[in-house]
Amino acid sequence: MNRKLSMLLTATLGLSLAAFPVYAQGGPPPRPGNAPGHHPRMSMEKRFAKELNLTAAQQSKINPILKKQGEQMRAIHKNTKLTPEQKRAQSTKLFQSLPGKINKYLNKTQQAKLKQMIDRFKNFKGHGPGEWGHKPGTPPKHK
């Protein structure tokens, strides 16, 4: 009996080690709800460059502003003295101040797109407990 168990464990370990390089080369599987090629943790600099179609000259002027903004945002979220509501309010205020800092580097089309981005952020409610269609601790309702 011990020999069978030993062979089974050896085979299982061998299969899992053989599958590891395949997974490691392919990267993690896509997360549900994400479009192919979309990474939710894209840096603010990359997201703005992509969404606003920034030139290299614009990026060289705007990226330092965005980096500073990101540092300020992280400081707000790491501040343990603030309530979640205070963090949200300060983050929103900081993000809404962004156009005043970078609009001078953008053309009219990019400014309009930035306004849309700010409005989308301002209207984002997030998904707190119970906002997915069911109450916490109860299974989701299936249609």
C-alpha positions, -999 to 999 in steps of 0.1 A, spaced: 0 0 0 28 24 9 45 17 -24 13 26 -44 9 58 -24 46 67 -30 42 61 -67 10 82 -68 27 111 -50 58 109 -73 36 110 -104 15 139 -91 47 159 -83 62 151 -117 31 162 -135 28 195 -116 65 203 -122 62 194 -159 33 218 -162 50 247 -144 72 260 -173 42 261 -196 23 283 -172 53 304 -164 60 311 -201 24 320 -208 19 343 -179 -11 343 -157 -45 335 -172 -67 365 -181 -89 378 -154 -126 376 -160 -141 409 -173 -108 422 -187 -105 428 -224 -76 410 -241 -44 430 -237 -59 453 -210 -40 454 -178 -59 470 -149 -27 482 -133 -15 502 -162 5 533 -150 -12 566 -151 15 579 -175 8 550 -200 -29 553 -197 -29 590 -204 -5 586 -233 -27 559 -248 -61 575 -241 -51 610 -250 -28 600 -279 0 621 -265 31 630 -285 66 624 -271 69 661 -265 36 662 -246 46 631 -225 79 647 -215 59 677 -200 30 658 -186 46 626 -172 64 644 -143 30 660 -133 13 625 -134 41 610 -114 38 636 -87 0 631 -88 5 593 -83 28 599 -54 2 622 -38 -26 597 -44 -5 569 -28 2 591 2 -36 597 6 -44 560 5 -16 550 29 -27 576 54 -42 556 82 -56 587 100 -81 592 72 -115 574 69 -123 558 36 -147 586 28 -120 612 35 -95 593 13 -121 591 -15 -129 629 -12 -92 639 -13 -85 615 -42 -114 629 -62 -103 665 -54 -67 657 -65 -78 640 -97 -102 668 -106 -74 694 -102 -54 676 -129 -68 694 -160 -57 728 -146 -21 714 -144 -19 698 -179 -45 714 -202 -19 739 -214 0 710 -230 -30 695 -247 -49 704 -279 -87 709 -278 -95 673 -287 -72 660 -260 -87 684 -235 -122 672 -243 -111 636 -239 -95 644 -206 -127 660 -194 -145 627 -203 -119 608 -183 -124 631 -153 -162 628 -155 -159 590 -157 -137 590 -126 -161 614 -108 -191 593 -115 -175 559 -106 -192 545 -76 -172 513 -72 -186 480 -60 -190 479 -23 -207 452 -2 -241 444 -16 -236 463 -49 -232 432 -70 -269 423 -68 -268 404 -36 -262 410 1 -229 400 17 -230 365 30 -257 353 6 -251 336 -27 -257 357 -58 -290 354 -76 -289 335 -109 -312 345 -137 
